[in-house]
C-alpha cells in the first residue's frame, strides 16, 4: 500500500508506527534515513522520540505536501521544500 493523499496519511498515523526521515533541509542531522517511532498523535501534530525526547512535527496542510510514487512524502514550509519522509508500511 502506498499513501497517496493527506486523508490516507492522517488515517495511517498511529502511536507505534514508524516514519523514516530521509531529508531535512533545515536540520540535516535530524534526517539521514533515521527511522523513528510515533510516540503521540494529535489532530495537528505528532511526536517521535529523538534521543529520548519528544520531537514535534506539525501535520502539514494538503497544499504543503507532495505524495510521490515511491511512497515518500515531500513537505513544504512557506512554499519551500523542507522535509522528505516515508511512512514504514
PyMOL Python script that loads the backbone (N, CA, C, O; Angstrom):
from pymol import cmd

cmd.read_pdbstr("""\
ATOM      1  N   UNK A   1       0.834  -1.184   0.000  1.00  0.00           N
ATOM      2  CA  UNK A   1       0.000   0.000   0.000  1.00  0.00           C
ATOM      3  C   UNK A   1       0.879   1.247   0.000  1.00  0.00           C
ATOM      4  O   UNK A   1       1.848   1.334   0.754  1.00  0.00           O
ATOM      5  N   UNK A   2       0.537   2.194  -0.837  1.00  0.00           N
ATOM      6  CA  UNK A   2       1.219   3.473  -0.882  1.00  0.00           C
ATOM      7  C   UNK A   2       0.229   4.553  -0.457  1.00  0.00           C
ATOM      8  O   UNK A   2      -0.907   4.581  -0.931  1.00  0.00           O
ATOM      9  N   UNK A   3       0.655   5.428   0.426  1.00  0.00           N
ATOM     10  CA  UNK A   3      -0.192   6.536   0.846  1.00  0.00           C
ATOM     11  C   UNK A   3      -0.173   7.579  -0.262  1.00  0.00           C
ATOM     12  O   UNK A   3       0.889   8.045  -0.673  1.00  0.00           O
ATOM     13  N   UNK A   4      -1.376   7.944  -0.747  1.00  0.00           N
ATOM     14  CA  UNK A   4      -1.460   8.804  -1.920  1.00  0.00           C
ATOM     15  C   UNK A   4      -1.996  10.201  -1.644  1.00  0.00           C
ATOM     16  O   UNK A   4      -1.949  11.063  -2.522  1.00  0.00           O
ATOM     17  N   UNK A   5      -2.511  10.442  -0.427  1.00  0.00           N
ATOM     18  CA  UNK A   5      -3.048  11.770  -0.138  1.00  0.00           C
ATOM     19  C   UNK A   5      -3.064  12.015   1.372  1.00  0.00           C
ATOM     20  O   UNK A   5      -2.781  11.115   2.162  1.00  0.00           O
ATOM     21  N   UNK A   6      -3.396  13.239   1.754  1.00  0.00           N
ATOM     22  CA  UNK A   6      -3.361  13.628   3.158  1.00  0.00           C
ATOM     23  C   UNK A   6      -4.377  12.853   3.988  1.00  0.00           C
ATOM     24  O   UNK A   6      -4.099  12.509   5.137  1.00  0.00           O
ATOM     25  N   UNK A   7      -5.527  12.577   3.433  1.00  0.00           N
ATOM     26  CA  UNK A   7      -6.546  11.823   4.165  1.00  0.00           C
ATOM     27  C   UNK A   7      -6.026  10.434   4.540  1.00  0.00           C
ATOM     28  O   UNK A   7      -6.195   9.997   5.678  1.00  0.00           O
ATOM     29  N   UNK A   8      -5.406   9.749   3.606  1.00  0.00           N
ATOM     30  CA  UNK A   8      -4.840   8.425   3.885  1.00  0.00           C
ATOM     31  C   UNK A   8      -3.712   8.517   4.906  1.00  0.00           C
ATOM     32  O   UNK A   8      -3.591   7.656   5.778  1.00  0.00           O
ATOM     33  N   UNK A   9      -2.889   9.553   4.802  1.00  0.00           N
ATOM     34  CA  UNK A   9      -1.784   9.732   5.735  1.00  0.00           C
ATOM     35  C   UNK A   9      -2.304   9.923   7.157  1.00  0.00           C
ATOM     36  O   UNK A   9      -1.806   9.293   8.090  1.00  0.00           O
ATOM     37  N   UNK A  10      -3.301  10.787   7.325  1.00  0.00           N
ATOM     38  CA  UNK A  10      -3.851  11.033   8.660  1.00  0.00           C
ATOM     39  C   UNK A  10      -4.477   9.770   9.249  1.00  0.00           C
ATOM     40  O   UNK A  10      -4.360   9.519  10.448  1.00  0.00           O
ATOM     41  N   UNK A  11      -5.136   8.981   8.413  1.00  0.00           N
ATOM     42  CA  UNK A  11      -5.728   7.718   8.888  1.00  0.00           C
ATOM     43  C   UNK A  11      -4.646   6.725   9.284  1.00  0.00           C
ATOM     44  O   UNK A  11      -4.840   5.933  10.206  1.00  0.00           O
ATOM     45  N   UNK A  12      -3.518   6.759   8.605  1.00  0.00           N
ATOM     46  CA  UNK A  12      -2.412   5.841   8.878  1.00  0.00           C
ATOM     47  C   UNK A  12      -1.705   6.164  10.190  1.00  0.00           C
ATOM     48  O   UNK A  12      -1.210   5.261  10.865  1.00  0.00           O
ATOM     49  N   UNK A  13      -1.653   7.449  10.558  1.00  0.00           N
ATOM     50  CA  UNK A  13      -0.907   7.874  11.745  1.00  0.00           C
ATOM     51  C   UNK A  13      -1.460   7.235  13.013  1.00  0.00           C
ATOM     52  O   UNK A  13      -2.627   7.428  13.353  1.00  0.00           O
ATOM     53  N   UNK A  14      -0.621   6.477  13.711  1.00  0.00           N
ATOM     54  CA  UNK A  14      -0.976   5.856  14.987  1.00  0.00           C
ATOM     55  C   UNK A  14       0.293   5.704  15.819  1.00  0.00           C
ATOM     56  O   UNK A  14       1.392   5.545  15.289  1.00  0.00           O
ATOM     57  N   UNK A  15       0.113   5.755  17.120  1.00  0.00           N
ATOM     58  CA  UNK A  15       1.228   5.506  18.030  1.00  0.00           C
ATOM     59  C   UNK A  15       1.816   4.128  17.722  1.00  0.00           C
ATOM     60  O   UNK A  15       1.086   3.161  17.508  1.00  0.00           O
ATOM     61  N   UNK A  16       3.145   4.058  17.705  1.00  0.00           N
ATOM     62  CA  UNK A  16       3.831   2.797  17.468  1.00  0.00           C
ATOM     63  C   UNK A  16       4.254   2.572  16.029  1.00  0.00           C
ATOM     64  O   UNK A  16       5.143   1.758  15.779  1.00  0.00           O
ATOM     65  N   UNK A  17       3.641   3.273  15.062  1.00  0.00           N
ATOM     66  CA  UNK A  17       4.068   3.140  13.665  1.00  0.00           C
ATOM     67  C   UNK A  17       5.364   3.915  13.469  1.00  0.00           C
ATOM     68  O   UNK A  17       5.734   4.747  14.297  1.00  0.00           O
ATOM     69  N   UNK A  18       6.049   3.630  12.362  1.00  0.00           N
ATOM     70  CA  UNK A  18       7.368   4.226  12.135  1.00  0.00           C
ATOM     71  C   UNK A  18       7.397   5.074  10.864  1.00  0.00           C
ATOM     72  O   UNK A  18       6.735   4.780   9.869  1.00  0.00           O
ATOM     73  N   UNK A  19       8.193   6.137  10.946  1.00  0.00           N
ATOM     74  CA  UNK A  19       8.415   7.028   9.811  1.00  0.00           C
ATOM     75  C   UNK A  19       9.921   7.158   9.605  1.00  0.00           C
ATOM     76  O   UNK A  19      10.679   7.347  10.557  1.00  0.00           O
ATOM     77  N   UNK A  20      10.335   7.056   8.354  1.00  0.00           N
ATOM     78  CA  UNK A  20      11.735   7.284   8.012  1.00  0.00           C
ATOM     79  C   UNK A  20      11.895   8.747   7.599  1.00  0.00           C
ATOM     80  O   UNK A  20      11.170   9.241   6.736  1.00  0.00           O
ATOM     81  N   UNK A  21      12.853   9.430   8.226  1.00  0.00           N
ATOM     82  CA  UNK A  21      13.148  10.823   7.901  1.00  0.00           C
ATOM     83  C   UNK A  21      14.335  10.822   6.947  1.00  0.00           C
ATOM     84  O   UNK A  21      15.475  10.612   7.361  1.00  0.00           O
ATOM     85  N   UNK A  22      14.061  11.057   5.681  1.00  0.00           N
ATOM     86  CA  UNK A  22      15.062  10.917   4.634  1.00  0.00           C
ATOM     87  C   UNK A  22      15.887  12.187   4.446  1.00  0.00           C
ATOM     88  O   UNK A  22      17.111  12.126   4.326  1.00  0.00           O
ATOM     89  N   UNK A  23      15.214  13.334   4.421  1.00  0.00           N
ATOM     90  CA  UNK A  23      15.919  14.601   4.182  1.00  0.00           C
ATOM     91  C   UNK A  23      15.250  15.721   4.960  1.00  0.00           C
ATOM     92  O   UNK A  23      14.023  15.784   5.042  1.00  0.00           O
ATOM     93  N   UNK A  24      16.061  16.607   5.532  1.00  0.00           N
ATOM     94  CA  UNK A  24      15.588  17.785   6.246  1.00  0.00           C
ATOM     95  C   UNK A  24      16.517  18.924   5.853  1.00  0.00           C
ATOM     96  O   UNK A  24      17.686  18.930   6.238  1.00  0.00           O
ATOM     97  N   UNK A  25      16.011  19.882   5.096  1.00  0.00           N
ATOM     98  CA  UNK A  25      16.880  20.950   4.590  1.00  0.00           C
ATOM     99  C   UNK A  25      17.302  21.936   5.675  1.00  0.00           C
ATOM    100  O   UNK A  25      18.325  22.606   5.531  1.00  0.00           O
ATOM    101  N   UNK A  26      16.531  22.038   6.761  1.00  0.00           N
ATOM    102  CA  UNK A  26      16.876  22.974   7.836  1.00  0.00           C
ATOM    103  C   UNK A  26      17.799  22.362   8.878  1.00  0.00           C
ATOM    104  O   UNK A  26      18.682  23.036   9.409  1.00  0.00           O
ATOM    105  N   UNK A  27      17.591  21.091   9.166  1.00  0.00           N
ATOM    106  CA  UNK A  27      18.417  20.382  10.156  1.00  0.00           C
ATOM    107  C   UNK A  27      18.815  19.025   9.582  1.00  0.00           C
ATOM    108  O   UNK A  27      18.217  18.006   9.928  1.00  0.00           O
ATOM    109  N   UNK A  28      19.821  19.004   8.708  1.00  0.00           N
ATOM    110  CA  UNK A  28      20.218  17.750   8.061  1.00  0.00           C
ATOM    111  C   UNK A  28      20.542  16.633   9.053  1.00  0.00           C
ATOM    112  O   UNK A  28      20.326  15.459   8.750  1.00  0.00           O
ATOM    113  N   UNK A  29      21.052  16.980  10.224  1.00  0.00           N
ATOM    114  CA  UNK A  29      21.398  15.962  11.221  1.00  0.00           C
ATOM    115  C   UNK A  29      20.166  15.248  11.775  1.00  0.00           C
ATOM    116  O   UNK A  29      20.290  14.198  12.405  1.00  0.00           O
ATOM    117  N   UNK A  30      18.987  15.805  11.547  1.00  0.00           N
ATOM    118  CA  UNK A  30      17.757  15.203  12.055  1.00  0.00           C
ATOM    119  C   UNK A  30      17.133  14.246  11.043  1.00  0.00           C
ATOM    120  O   UNK A  30      16.029  13.750  11.266  1.00  0.00           O
ATOM    121  N   UNK A  31      17.814  13.984   9.949  1.00  0.00           N
ATOM    122  CA  UNK A  31      17.261  13.105   8.919  1.00  0.00           C
ATOM    123  C   UNK A  31      18.252  11.982   8.623  1.00  0.00           C
ATOM    124  O   UNK A  31      18.538  11.161   9.495  1.00  0.00           O
ATOM    125  N   UNK A  32      18.772  11.941   7.405  1.00  0.00           N
ATOM    126  CA  UNK A  32      19.767  10.948   7.048  1.00  0.00           C
ATOM    127  C   UNK A  32      19.273   9.510   7.105  1.00  0.00           C
ATOM    128  O   UNK A  32      20.054   8.583   7.319  1.00  0.00           O
ATOM    129  N   UNK A  33      17.968   9.331   6.913  1.00  0.00           N
ATOM    130  CA  UNK A  33      17.431   7.978   6.907  1.00  0.00           C
ATOM    131  C   UNK A  33      16.988   7.456   8.261  1.00  0.00           C
ATOM    132  O   UNK A  33      16.608   6.292   8.383  1.00  0.00           O
ATOM    133  N   UNK A  34      17.031   8.310   9.286  1.00  0.00           N
ATOM    134  CA  UNK A  34      16.583   7.883  10.622  1.00  0.00           C
ATOM    135  C   UNK A  34      15.175   7.310  10.564  1.00  0.00           C
ATOM    136  O   UNK A  34      14.298   7.863   9.901  1.00  0.00           O
ATOM    137  N   UNK A  35      14.967   6.212  11.253  1.00  0.00           N
ATOM    138  CA  UNK A  35      13.623   5.654  11.410  1.00  0.00           C
ATOM    139  C   UNK A  35      13.198   5.926  12.838  1.00  0.00           C
ATOM    140  O   UNK A  35      13.873   5.541  13.793  1.00  0.00           O
ATOM    141  N   UNK A  36      12.049   6.606  12.966  1.00  0.00           N
ATOM    142  CA  UNK A  36      11.550   6.983  14.291  1.00  0.00           C
ATOM    143  C   UNK A  36      10.159   6.423  14.510  1.00  0.00           C
ATOM    144  O   UNK A  36       9.351   6.334  13.586  1.00  0.00           O
ATOM    145  N   UNK A  37       9.897   6.048  15.753  1.00  0.00           N
ATOM    146  CA  UNK A  37       8.582   5.542  16.128  1.00  0.00           C
ATOM    147  C   UNK A  37       7.693   6.701  16.564  1.00  0.00           C
ATOM    148  O   UNK A  37       8.122   7.588  17.302  1.00  0.00           O
ATOM    149  N   UNK A  38       6.448   6.679  16.094  1.00  0.00           N
ATOM    150  CA  UNK A  38       5.489   7.694  16.508  1.00  0.00           C
ATOM    151  C   UNK A  38       5.128   7.446  17.964  1.00  0.00           C
ATOM    152  O   UNK A  38       4.736   6.342  18.341  1.00  0.00           O
ATOM    153  N   UNK A  39       5.264   8.482  18.771  1.00  0.00           N
ATOM    154  CA  UNK A  39       5.033   8.380  20.205  1.00  0.00           C
ATOM    155  C   UNK A  39       3.661   8.923  20.604  1.00  0.00           C
ATOM    156  O   UNK A  39       3.040   8.439  21.551  1.00  0.00           O
ATOM    157  N   UNK A  40       3.196   9.941  19.866  1.00  0.00           N
ATOM    158  CA  UNK A  40       1.925  10.572  20.201  1.00  0.00           C
ATOM    159  C   UNK A  40       1.327  11.151  18.924  1.00  0.00           C
ATOM    160  O   UNK A  40       2.049  11.662  18.069  1.00  0.00           O
ATOM    161  N   UNK A  41       0.000  11.069  18.801  1.00  0.00           N
ATOM    162  CA  UNK A  41      -0.693  11.632  17.643  1.00  0.00           C
ATOM    163  C   UNK A  41      -1.776  12.583  18.141  1.00  0.00           C
ATOM    164  O   UNK A  41      -2.607  12.216  18.972  1.00  0.00           O
ATOM    165  N   UNK A  42      -1.754  13.801  17.626  1.00  0.00           N
ATOM    166  CA  UNK A  42      -2.806  14.782  17.885  1.00  0.00           C
ATOM    167  C   UNK A  42      -3.413  15.160  16.544  1.00  0.00           C
ATOM    168  O   UNK A  42      -2.920  14.723  15.504  1.00  0.00           O
ATOM    169  N   UNK A  43      -4.451  15.945  16.544  1.00  0.00           N
ATOM    170  CA  UNK A  43      -5.090  16.320  15.279  1.00  0.00           C
ATOM    171  C   UNK A  43      -4.196  17.192  14.411  1.00  0.00           C
ATOM    172  O   UNK A  43      -4.328  17.195  13.187  1.00  0.00           O
ATOM    173  N   UNK A  44      -3.281  17.937  15.043  1.00  0.00           N
ATOM    174  CA  UNK A  44      -2.445  18.859  14.278  1.00  0.00           C
ATOM    175  C   UNK A  44      -0.955  18.535  14.291  1.00  0.00           C
ATOM    176  O   UNK A  44      -0.175  19.221  13.630  1.00  0.00           O
ATOM    177  N   UNK A  45      -0.541  17.502  15.031  1.00  0.00           N
ATOM    178  CA  UNK A  45       0.894  17.208  15.145  1.00  0.00           C
ATOM    179  C   UNK A  45       1.120  15.780  15.654  1.00  0.00           C
ATOM    180  O   UNK A  45       0.220  15.142  16.200  1.00  0.00           O
ATOM    181  N   UNK A  46       2.355  15.304  15.455  1.00  0.00           N
ATOM    182  CA  UNK A  46       2.787  14.028  16.026  1.00  0.00           C
ATOM    183  C   UNK A  46       4.101  14.254  16.770  1.00  0.00           C
ATOM    184  O   UNK A  46       4.791  15.249  16.549  1.00  0.00           O
ATOM    185  N   UNK A  47       4.430  13.320  17.648  1.00  0.00           N
ATOM    186  CA  UNK A  47       5.761  13.336  18.237  1.00  0.00           C
ATOM    187  C   UNK A  47       6.441  12.020  17.914  1.00  0.00           C
ATOM    188  O   UNK A  47       5.806  10.970  17.820  1.00  0.00           O
ATOM    189  N   UNK A  48       7.757  12.110  17.747  1.00  0.00           N
ATOM    190  CA  UNK A  48       8.606  10.932  17.626  1.00  0.00           C
ATOM    191  C   UNK A  48       9.710  11.099  18.663  1.00  0.00           C
ATOM    192  O   UNK A  48      10.045  12.217  19.054  1.00  0.00           O
ATOM    193  N   UNK A  49      10.263   9.995  19.097  1.00  0.00           N
ATOM    194  CA  UNK A  49      11.343  10.073  20.077  1.00  0.00           C
ATOM    195  C   UNK A  49      12.685  10.246  19.379  1.00  0.00           C
ATOM    196  O   UNK A  49      13.034   9.488  18.474  1.00  0.00           O
ATOM    197  N   UNK A  50      13.430  11.256  19.814  1.00  0.00           N
ATOM    198  CA  UNK A  50      14.781  11.511  19.329  1.00  0.00           C
ATOM    199  C   UNK A  50      15.646  11.696  20.567  1.00  0.00           C
ATOM    200  O   UNK A  50      15.445  12.628  21.346  1.00  0.00           O
ATOM    201  N   UNK A  51      16.608  10.798  20.738  1.00  0.00           N
ATOM    202  CA  UNK A  51      17.495  10.841  21.911  1.00  0.00           C
ATOM    203  C   UNK A  51      16.706  10.894  23.219  1.00  0.00           C
ATOM    204  O   UNK A  51      17.071  11.616  24.146  1.00  0.00           O
ATOM    205  N   UNK A  52      15.621  10.119  23.281  1.00  0.00           N
ATOM    206  CA  UNK A  52      14.826  10.020  24.494  1.00  0.00           C
ATOM    207  C   UNK A  52      13.896  11.184  24.758  1.00  0.00           C
ATOM    208  O   UNK A  52      13.249  11.232  25.805  1.00  0.00           O
ATOM    209  N   UNK A  53      13.815  12.122  23.830  1.00  0.00           N
ATOM    210  CA  UNK A  53      12.939  13.293  23.996  1.00  0.00           C
ATOM    211  C   UNK A  53      11.944  13.371  22.847  1.00  0.00           C
ATOM    212  O   UNK A  53      12.229  12.933  21.732  1.00  0.00           O
ATOM    213  N   UNK A  54      10.777  13.933  23.131  1.00  0.00           N
ATOM    214  CA  UNK A  54       9.781  14.126  22.081  1.00  0.00           C
ATOM    215  C   UNK A  54      10.246  15.183  21.085  1.00  0.00           C
ATOM    216  O   UNK A  54      10.711  16.256  21.468  1.00  0.00           O
ATOM    217  N   UNK A  55      10.113  14.861  19.813  1.00  0.00           N
ATOM    218  CA  UNK A  55      10.374  15.807  18.741  1.00  0.00           C
ATOM    219  C   UNK A  55       9.053  15.993  18.002  1.00  0.00           C
ATOM    220  O   UNK A  55       8.507  15.036  17.453  1.00  0.00           O
ATOM    221  N   UNK A  56       8.544  17.214  17.988  1.00  0.00           N
ATOM    222  CA  UNK A  56       7.241  17.509  17.393  1.00  0.00           C
ATOM    223  C   UNK A  56       7.354  17.742  15.901  1.00  0.00           C
ATOM    224  O   UNK A  56       8.309  18.354  15.422  1.00  0.00           O
ATOM    225  N   UNK A  57       6.364  17.243  15.171  1.00  0.00           N
ATOM    226  CA  UNK A  57       6.232  17.502  13.740  1.00  0.00           C
ATOM    227  C   UNK A  57       4.787  17.887  13.488  1.00  0.00           C
ATOM    228  O   UNK A  57       3.877  17.077  13.668  1.00  0.00           O
ATOM    229  N   UNK A  58       4.579  19.136  13.068  1.00  0.00           N
ATOM    230  CA  UNK A  58       3.228  19.564  12.719  1.00  0.00           C
ATOM    231  C   UNK A  58       2.762  18.785  11.500  1.00  0.00           C
ATOM    232  O   UNK A  58       3.531  18.561  10.565  1.00  0.00           O
ATOM    233  N   UNK A  59       1.513  18.379  11.516  1.00  0.00           N
ATOM    234  CA  UNK A  59       0.939  17.720  10.347  1.00  0.00           C
ATOM    235  C   UNK A  59       0.619  18.823   9.346  1.00  0.00           C
ATOM    236  O   UNK A  59      -0.179  19.713   9.638  1.00  0.00           O
ATOM    237  N   UNK A  60       1.239  18.771   8.162  1.00  0.00           N
ATOM    238  CA  UNK A  60       1.065  19.865   7.209  1.00  0.00           C
ATOM    239  C   UNK A  60      -0.317  19.842   6.555  1.00  0.00           C
ATOM    240  O   UNK A  60      -1.025  18.836   6.596  1.00  0.00           O
ATOM    241  N   UNK A  61      -0.675  20.954   5.961  1.00  0.00           N
ATOM    242  CA  UNK A  61      -1.882  21.041   5.140  1.00  0.00           C
ATOM    243  C   UNK A  61      -1.605  20.315   3.820  1.00  0.00           C
ATOM    244  O   UNK A  61      -0.455  20.183   3.402  1.00  0.00           O
ATOM    245  N   UNK A  62      -2.660  19.855   3.182  1.00  0.00           N
ATOM    246  CA  UNK A  62      -2.509  19.132   1.922  1.00  0.00           C
ATOM    247  C   UNK A  62      -1.757  19.954   0.879  1.00  0.00           C
ATOM    248  O   UNK A  62      -0.970  19.408   0.106  1.00  0.00           O
ATOM    249  N   UNK A  63      -1.999  21.271   0.856  1.00  0.00           N
ATOM    250  CA  UNK A  63      -1.335  22.130  -0.145  1.00  0.00           C
ATOM    251  C   UNK A  63       0.175  22.202   0.061  1.00  0.00           C
ATOM    252  O   UNK A  63       0.905  22.603  -0.846  1.00  0.00           O
ATOM    253  N   UNK A  64       0.649  21.817   1.243  1.00  0.00           N
ATOM    254  CA  UNK A  64       2.077  21.861   1.558  1.00  0.00           C
ATOM    255  C   UNK A  64       2.747  20.497   1.465  1.00  0.00           C
ATOM    256  O   UNK A  64       3.833  20.297   2.010  1.00  0.00           O
ATOM    257  N   UNK A  65       2.106  19.562   0.777  1.00  0.00           N
ATOM    258  CA  UNK A  65       2.671  18.216   0.652  1.00  0.00           C
ATOM    259  C   UNK A  65       2.636  17.749  -0.796  1.00  0.00           C
ATOM    260  O   UNK A  65       1.839  18.217  -1.609  1.00  0.00           O
ATOM    261  N   UNK A  66       3.523  16.818  -1.086  1.00  0.00           N
ATOM    262  CA  UNK A  66       3.526  16.137  -2.386  1.00  0.00           C
ATOM    263  C   UNK A  66       3.730  14.654  -2.089  1.00  0.00           C
ATOM    264  O   UNK A  66       4.731  14.268  -1.485  1.00  0.00           O
ATOM    265  N   UNK A  67       2.787  13.836  -2.512  1.00  0.00           N
ATOM    266  CA  UNK A  67       2.856  12.393  -2.300  1.00  0.00           C
ATOM    267  C   UNK A  67       3.452  11.759  -3.550  1.00  0.00           C
ATOM    268  O   UNK A  67       2.871  11.828  -4.633  1.00  0.00           O
ATOM    269  N   UNK A  68       4.617  11.144  -3.388  1.00  0.00           N
ATOM    270  CA  UNK A  68       5.394  10.623  -4.515  1.00  0.00           C
ATOM    271  C   UNK A  68       5.092   9.151  -4.791  1.00  0.00           C
ATOM    272  O   UNK A  68       4.623   8.426  -3.913  1.00  0.00           O
ATOM    273  N   UNK A  69       5.366   8.728  -6.015  1.00  0.00           N
ATOM    274  CA  UNK A  69       5.137   7.339  -6.446  1.00  0.00           C
ATOM    275  C   UNK A  69       5.910   6.327  -5.602  1.00  0.00           C
ATOM    276  O   UNK A  69       5.450   5.200  -5.418  1.00  0.00           O
ATOM    277  N   UNK A  70       7.081   6.718  -5.086  1.00  0.00           N
ATOM    278  CA  UNK A  70       7.912   5.785  -4.314  1.00  0.00           C
ATOM    279  C   UNK A  70       7.487   5.673  -2.848  1.00  0.00           C
ATOM    280  O   UNK A  70       8.156   5.014  -2.052  1.00  0.00           O
ATOM    281  N   UNK A  71       6.367   6.323  -2.494  1.00  0.00           N
ATOM    282  CA  UNK A  71       5.863   6.232  -1.128  1.00  0.00           C
ATOM    283  C   UNK A  71       6.385   7.309  -0.197  1.00  0.00           C
ATOM    284  O   UNK A  71       5.999   7.368   0.970  1.00  0.00           O
ATOM    285  N   UNK A  72       7.272   8.169  -0.715  1.00  0.00           N
ATOM    286  CA  UNK A  72       7.774   9.259   0.115  1.00  0.00           C
ATOM    287  C   UNK A  72       6.803  10.442   0.066  1.00  0.00           C
ATOM    288  O   UNK A  72       5.979  10.565  -0.840  1.00  0.00           O
ATOM    289  N   UNK A  73       6.932  11.297   1.066  1.00  0.00           N
ATOM    290  CA  UNK A  73       6.110  12.499   1.132  1.00  0.00           C
ATOM    291  C   UNK A  73       7.045  13.696   1.261  1.00  0.00           C
ATOM    292  O   UNK A  73       7.869  13.756   2.174  1.00  0.00           O
ATOM    293  N   UNK A  74       6.910  14.650   0.340  1.00  0.00           N
ATOM    294  CA  UNK A  74       7.665  15.895   0.413  1.00  0.00           C
ATOM    295  C   UNK A  74       6.804  16.906   1.156  1.00  0.00           C
ATOM    296  O   UNK A  74       5.617  17.051   0.865  1.00  0.00           O
ATOM    297  N   UNK A  75       7.402  17.603   2.115  1.00  0.00           N
ATOM    298  CA  UNK A  75       6.692  18.611   2.894  1.00  0.00           C
ATOM    299  C   UNK A  75       7.347  19.964   2.630  1.00  0.00           C
ATOM    300  O   UNK A  75       8.571  20.095   2.639  1.00  0.00           O
ATOM    301  N   UNK A  76       6.504  20.960   2.396  1.00  0.00           N
ATOM    302  CA  UNK A  76       6.966  22.312   2.094  1.00  0.00           C
ATOM    303  C   UNK A  76       6.589  23.238   3.243  1.00  0.00           C
ATOM    304  O   UNK A  76       5.530  23.091   3.853  1.00  0.00           O
ATOM    305  N   UNK A  77       7.459  24.185   3.529  1.00  0.00           N
ATOM    306  CA  UNK A  77       7.241  25.180   4.570  1.00  0.00           C
ATOM    307  C   UNK A  77       7.365  26.554   3.924  1.00  0.00           C
ATOM    308  O   UNK A  77       8.413  26.898   3.377  1.00  0.00           O
ATOM    309  N   UNK A  78       6.298  27.334   3.989  1.00  0.00           N
ATOM    310  CA  UNK A  78       6.261  28.654   3.341  1.00  0.00           C
ATOM    311  C   UNK A  78       6.614  28.565   1.858  1.00  0.00           C
ATOM    312  O   UNK A  78       7.277  29.448   1.314  1.00  0.00           O
ATOM    313  N   UNK A  79       6.167  27.495   1.214  1.00  0.00           N
ATOM    314  CA  UNK A  79       6.395  27.308  -0.212  1.00  0.00           C
ATOM    315  C   UNK A  79       7.744  26.734  -0.586  1.00  0.00           C
ATOM    316  O   UNK A  79       8.000  26.487  -1.765  1.00  0.00           O
ATOM    317  N   UNK A  80       8.619  26.515   0.392  1.00  0.00           N
ATOM    318  CA  UNK A  80       9.956  25.975   0.121  1.00  0.00           C
ATOM    319  C   UNK A  80      10.060  24.532   0.595  1.00  0.00           C
ATOM    320  O   UNK A  80       9.552  24.173   1.657  1.00  0.00           O
ATOM    321  N   UNK A  81      10.735  23.702  -0.221  1.00  0.00           N
ATOM    322  CA  UNK A  81      10.946  22.314   0.141  1.00  0.00           C
ATOM    323  C   UNK A  81      11.682  22.231   1.474  1.00  0.00           C
ATOM    324  O   UNK A  81      12.689  22.907   1.684  1.00  0.00           O
ATOM    325  N   UNK A  82      11.163  21.387   2.378  1.00  0.00           N
ATOM    326  CA  UNK A  82      11.740  21.301   3.718  1.00  0.00           C
ATOM    327  C   UNK A  82      12.111  19.885   4.117  1.00  0.00           C
ATOM    328  O   UNK A  82      13.217  19.656   4.608  1.00  0.00           O
ATOM    329  N   UNK A  83      11.210  18.927   3.917  1.00  0.00           N
ATOM    330  CA  UNK A  83      11.369  17.623   4.541  1.00  0.00           C
ATOM    331  C   UNK A  83      10.870  16.519   3.621  1.00  0.00           C
ATOM    332  O   UNK A  83       9.861  16.681   2.935  1.00  0.00           O
ATOM    333  N   UNK A  84      11.582  15.398   3.610  1.00  0.00           N
ATOM    334  CA  UNK A  84      11.124  14.200   2.903  1.00  0.00           C
ATOM    335  C   UNK A  84      11.032  13.087   3.941  1.00  0.00           C
ATOM    336  O   UNK A  84      12.003  12.775   4.630  1.00  0.00           O
ATOM    337  N   UNK A  85       9.833  12.495   4.036  1.00  0.00           N
ATOM    338  CA  UNK A  85       9.610  11.392   4.962  1.00  0.00           C
ATOM    339  C   UNK A  85       9.007  10.213   4.216  1.00  0.00           C
ATOM    340  O   UNK A  85       8.490  10.353   3.108  1.00  0.00           O
ATOM    341  N   UNK A  86       9.084   9.040   4.855  1.00  0.00           N
ATOM    342  CA  UNK A  86       8.461   7.855   4.257  1.00  0.00           C
ATOM    343  C   UNK A  86       7.839   7.033   5.384  1.00  0.00           C
ATOM    344  O   UNK A  86       8.549   6.512   6.244  1.00  0.00           O
ATOM    345  N   UNK A  87       6.511   6.920   5.377  1.00  0.00           N
ATOM    346  CA  UNK A  87       5.872   6.030   6.352  1.00  0.00           C
ATOM    347  C   UNK A  87       6.327   4.591   6.104  1.00  0.00           C
ATOM    348  O   UNK A  87       6.370   4.138   4.961  1.00  0.00           O
ATOM    349  N   UNK A  88       6.660   3.887   7.165  1.00  0.00           N
ATOM    350  CA  UNK A  88       7.060   2.483   7.054  1.00  0.00           C
ATOM    351  C   UNK A  88       5.785   1.649   7.132  1.00  0.00           C
ATOM    352  O   UNK A  88       5.174   1.519   8.193  1.00  0.00           O
ATOM    353  N   UNK A  89       5.399   1.092   6.001  1.00  0.00           N
ATOM    354  CA  UNK A  89       4.129   0.352   5.931  1.00  0.00           C
ATOM    355  C   UNK A  89       4.398  -1.143   5.914  1.00  0.00           C
ATOM    356  O   UNK A  89       3.461  -1.938   5.857  1.00  0.00           O
TER     357      UNK A  89
END
""", "prot")
cmd.dss("prot")
cmd.show_as("cartoon", "prot")
cmd.util.cbc("prot")
cmd.orient("prot")
